[in-house]
């Protein structure tokens, strides 16, 4: 699959650690179930839509919102896990999602320098970015055993 090979090539180009098993899994998963965004039809449609600056800017804001919401939900989920090793990894994923949220807004400003956003909209955009860090994040507060969704 071309997309999997592109990802692997990019990882190598930045000097990322080599994980041969990850490469095999990535190639295999894309061979079995190719993501829709890897298909030519999708990329043509996306390219056409992305030529509309307003649409593209709205997509960046929407993605920031989704990543921020995801970060918050993933953190809550981590408090429901019994296995602390897994919970730490899930919390790291929440930190990553939070960072992605902020990255989308940074990309918005880089792509559209001087973008005039009214203060109310700017405030809403600011609130949807949780900005979790290893030092600044929601409480690690384990849920009562009876309230947990499931155990791992």
QUISUL-V726648 format. One record per helix or strand of 3 or more residues. SS is the DSSP state (@ for helix, = for strand). FROM is the first residue (numbers start at 0). TO is the last residue. Records with the same first field share a line. If there is no record, write none. Layout:
BEGIN
SS = FROM-TO / FROM-TO
END
This chain:
BEGIN
@ = 1-12 / 19-31 / 35-37 / 39-49 / 52-77 / 83-110 / 118-126 / 144-146
END
